[in-house]
Amino acid sequence: MTSRDRFTLRAFTLIEILVVVVILGILAAIVIPQFTNASQDASAASLKSQLQAIRSQIELYKVRHDGQLPPFGLDNLVTDWDPLVDPVGEPAYLQGAPYNPFTGSPGIGTVEATDIGWVWDDVRGVMTAPYFDEVTSTYSPPG
C-alpha cells in the first residue's frame, strides 16, 4: 500500500448532493403548510376563548348593574375597555383589554372593519369578532 492510497479522500459527487437537496425541498414543502395551519388554528382557538370570556364578563356586568350594558362609548366606534378593565369601586371584570389575534387590535366598533378587534352587534346584543365564523373557526377578511 502506498502512501497515496492511504490518504485518498472520498468526496460526495454532485449528483448525491443534488439528491439530498431535492429530498430536503420536498420535506420542507410538506411540513411548512402544516405549521401555518397550526398557527391559524391556535389563533382561532384563542379568539374563541377570548370571546367567551368577554361575553361572560359583559353578562356579569349586566347582572350587577340591573341589566345595563357597560358604557363602551360606541358612538366613537373605537373605544377602550375601561368599563370592564377598571370599573370604579368594584373589581375589574377583565385583567386587560383583549386583543384580537387576527387583527392585533383591542378596539370595539359597531361595524365590521379589519382594523378593529371586536364588533358589538346591537341586534343580538353580543360581542363578536370581525370576519370570524365561530361555527367553522375561520377568519376571512374581504379582499
C-alpha positions as a LaTeX table, in Angstrom:
\begin{tabular}{lrrr}
\hline
Residue & $x$ (\AA) & $y$ (\AA) & $z$ (\AA) \\
\hline
Met1 & 0.00 & 0.00 & 0.00 \\
Thr2 & 1.44 & 3.31 & $-0.98$ \\
Ser3 & 1.18 & 6.49 & 0.98 \\
Arg4 & $-1.06$ & 7.89 & $-1.76$ \\
Asp5 & $-3.69$ & 5.13 & $-1.23$ \\
Arg6 & $-3.71$ & 5.77 & 2.46 \\
Phe7 & $-4.62$ & 9.44 & 2.08 \\
Thr8 & $-7.16$ & 9.23 & $-0.75$ \\
Leu9 & $-10.25$ & 11.18 & 0.23 \\
Arg10 & $-13.72$ & 10.14 & $-0.79$ \\
Ala11 & $-15.94$ & 13.15 & $-1.60$ \\
Phe12 & $-19.61$ & 13.44 & $-2.43$ \\
Thr13 & $-20.49$ & 13.71 & $-6.07$ \\
Leu14 & $-22.62$ & 16.49 & $-7.47$ \\
Ile15 & $-25.48$ & 14.04 & $-8.11$ \\
Glu16 & $-25.50$ & 12.88 & $-4.49$ \\
Ile17 & $-25.65$ & 16.45 & $-3.22$ \\
Leu18 & $-28.48$ & 17.33 & $-5.62$ \\
Val19 & $-30.50$ & 14.29 & $-4.49$ \\
Val20 & $-30.16$ & 15.36 & $-0.85$ \\
Val21 & $-31.20$ & 18.96 & $-1.68$ \\
Val22 & $-34.26$ & 17.73 & $-3.61$ \\
Ile23 & $-35.31$ & 15.46 & $-0.72$ \\
Leu24 & $-34.94$ & 18.32 & 1.77 \\
Gly25 & $-37.01$ & 20.57 & $-0.50$ \\
Ile26 & $-39.80$ & 18.01 & $-0.70$ \\
Leu27 & $-39.84$ & 17.59 & 3.09 \\
Ala28 & $-39.95$ & 21.38 & 3.59 \\
Ala29 & $-42.84$ & 21.69 & 1.13 \\
Ile30 & $-44.78$ & 19.11 & 3.15 \\
Val31 & $-44.03$ & 20.45 & 6.63 \\
Ile32 & $-44.31$ & 24.25 & 6.24 \\
Pro33 & $-48.06$ & 24.37 & 5.36 \\
Gln34 & $-48.80$ & 22.26 & 8.43 \\
Phe35 & $-47.13$ & 24.87 & 10.66 \\
Thr36 & $-49.19$ & 27.62 & 9.01 \\
Asn37 & $-52.41$ & 25.73 & 9.68 \\
Ala38 & $-51.39$ & 25.11 & 13.29 \\
Ser39 & $-50.76$ & 28.83 & 13.78 \\
Gln40 & $-54.17$ & 29.78 & 12.38 \\
Asp41 & $-55.85$ & 27.08 & 14.46 \\
Ala42 & $-54.18$ & 28.44 & 17.61 \\
Ser43 & $-55.28$ & 32.00 & 16.77 \\
Ala44 & $-58.85$ & 30.80 & 16.18 \\
Ala45 & $-58.89$ & 28.92 & 19.50 \\
Ser46 & $-57.52$ & 31.98 & 21.29 \\
Leu47 & $-60.16$ & 34.18 & 19.68 \\
Lys48 & $-63.00$ & 31.85 & 20.66 \\
Ser49 & $-61.71$ & 31.71 & 24.24 \\
Gln50 & $-61.48$ & 35.50 & 24.44 \\
Leu51 & $-64.97$ & 35.91 & 23.01 \\
Gln52 & $-66.33$ & 33.54 & 25.64 \\
Ala53 & $-64.55$ & 35.46 & 28.42 \\
Ile54 & $-65.73$ & 38.85 & 27.11 \\
Arg55 & $-69.32$ & 37.68 & 26.79 \\
Ser56 & $-69.40$ & 36.18 & 30.27 \\
Gln57 & $-67.96$ & 39.35 & 31.82 \\
Ile58 & $-70.48$ & 41.52 & 29.97 \\
Glu59 & $-73.25$ & 39.31 & 31.37 \\
Leu60 & $-71.76$ & 39.64 & 34.87 \\
Tyr61 & $-71.66$ & 43.42 & 34.44 \\
Lys62 & $-75.33$ & 43.39 & 33.38 \\
Val63 & $-76.30$ & 41.32 & 36.42 \\
Arg64 & $-74.51$ & 43.71 & 38.78 \\
His65 & $-75.93$ & 46.82 & 37.08 \\
Asp66 & $-79.63$ & 45.97 & 36.74 \\
Gly67 & $-79.47$ & 44.87 & 33.10 \\
Gln68 & $-77.47$ & 47.85 & 31.85 \\
Leu69 & $-74.70$ & 47.24 & 29.32 \\
Pro70 & $-71.20$ & 48.54 & 30.01 \\
Pro71 & $-70.78$ & 52.10 & 28.67 \\
Phe72 & $-68.43$ & 51.22 & 25.82 \\
Gly73 & $-68.99$ & 54.62 & 24.17 \\
Leu74 & $-69.80$ & 53.05 & 20.81 \\
Asp75 & $-70.64$ & 56.43 & 19.29 \\
Asn76 & $-66.87$ & 56.80 & 18.73 \\
Leu77 & $-66.68$ & 53.36 & 17.03 \\
Val78 & $-63.27$ & 52.57 & 18.51 \\
Thr79 & $-63.07$ & 52.69 & 22.29 \\
Asp80 & $-61.16$ & 51.40 & 25.24 \\
Trp81 & $-62.20$ & 48.72 & 27.68 \\
Asp82 & $-62.31$ & 50.94 & 30.79 \\
Pro83 & $-65.79$ & 49.86 & 31.98 \\
Leu84 & $-64.69$ & 46.21 & 32.20 \\
Val85 & $-60.98$ & 46.60 & 32.90 \\
Asp86 & $-61.01$ & 49.26 & 35.63 \\
Pro87 & $-64.52$ & 49.86 & 36.95 \\
Val88 & $-64.83$ & 52.43 & 39.71 \\
Gly89 & $-65.36$ & 50.94 & 43.17 \\
Glu90 & $-65.55$ & 47.27 & 42.12 \\
Pro91 & $-63.20$ & 44.51 & 40.97 \\
Ala92 & $-62.13$ & 44.52 & 37.35 \\
Tyr93 & $-64.09$ & 42.24 & 35.05 \\
Leu94 & $-61.16$ & 41.73 & 32.64 \\
Gln95 & $-57.45$ & 41.87 & 33.51 \\
Gly96 & $-56.70$ & 43.91 & 30.41 \\
Ala97 & $-58.05$ & 44.93 & 27.05 \\
Pro98 & $-58.36$ & 41.75 & 24.97 \\
Tyr99 & $-56.56$ & 41.84 & 21.63 \\
Asn100 & $-57.98$ & 40.08 & 18.61 \\
Pro101 & $-55.17$ & 37.74 & 17.42 \\
Phe102 & $-56.13$ & 38.17 & 13.76 \\
Thr103 & $-56.34$ & 41.98 & 13.66 \\
Gly104 & $-53.98$ & 42.78 & 16.55 \\
Ser105 & $-56.41$ & 45.37 & 17.88 \\
Pro106 & $-58.40$ & 45.74 & 21.12 \\
Gly107 & $-60.79$ & 48.32 & 19.60 \\
Ile108 & $-64.56$ & 47.90 & 19.67 \\
Gly109 & $-66.81$ & 49.03 & 16.84 \\
Thr110 & $-70.39$ & 48.84 & 15.68 \\
Val111 & $-69.45$ & 47.99 & 12.09 \\
Glu112 & $-67.23$ & 45.26 & 10.78 \\
Ala113 & $-63.82$ & 46.61 & 9.81 \\
Thr114 & $-60.45$ & 44.91 & 9.59 \\
Asp115 & $-58.71$ & 47.49 & 11.78 \\
Ile116 & $-60.80$ & 46.84 & 14.90 \\
Gly117 & $-60.65$ & 43.86 & 17.20 \\
Trp118 & $-64.26$ & 43.41 & 18.23 \\
Val119 & $-67.74$ & 44.20 & 16.93 \\
Trp120 & $-70.72$ & 45.00 & 19.11 \\
Asp121 & $-73.83$ & 43.52 & 17.49 \\
Asp122 & $-76.76$ & 45.72 & 18.61 \\
Val123 & $-79.36$ & 43.38 & 17.11 \\
Arg124 & $-78.25$ & 40.28 & 19.01 \\
Gly125 & $-76.72$ & 42.20 & 21.93 \\
Val126 & $-73.47$ & 40.25 & 21.75 \\
Met127 & $-69.80$ & 40.90 & 21.14 \\
Thr128 & $-68.32$ & 39.25 & 18.02 \\
Ala129 & $-65.08$ & 39.38 & 16.05 \\
Pro130 & $-64.99$ & 40.93 & 12.58 \\
Tyr131 & $-64.96$ & 38.41 & 9.73 \\
Phe132 & $-64.69$ & 35.42 & 12.09 \\
Asp133 & $-67.10$ & 32.50 & 11.69 \\
Glu134 & $-67.44$ & 30.88 & 15.11 \\
Val135 & $-69.05$ & 27.73 & 13.72 \\
Thr136 & $-66.21$ & 26.84 & 11.35 \\
Ser137 & $-63.49$ & 28.77 & 13.28 \\
Thr138 & $-62.36$ & 30.53 & 10.12 \\
Tyr139 & $-61.23$ & 34.11 & 9.66 \\
Ser140 & $-61.88$ & 35.52 & 6.20 \\
Pro141 & $-61.42$ & 39.26 & 5.75 \\
Pro142 & $-62.59$ & 40.81 & 2.49 \\
Gly143 & $-60.17$ & 41.03 & $-0.41$ \\
\hline
\end{tabular}
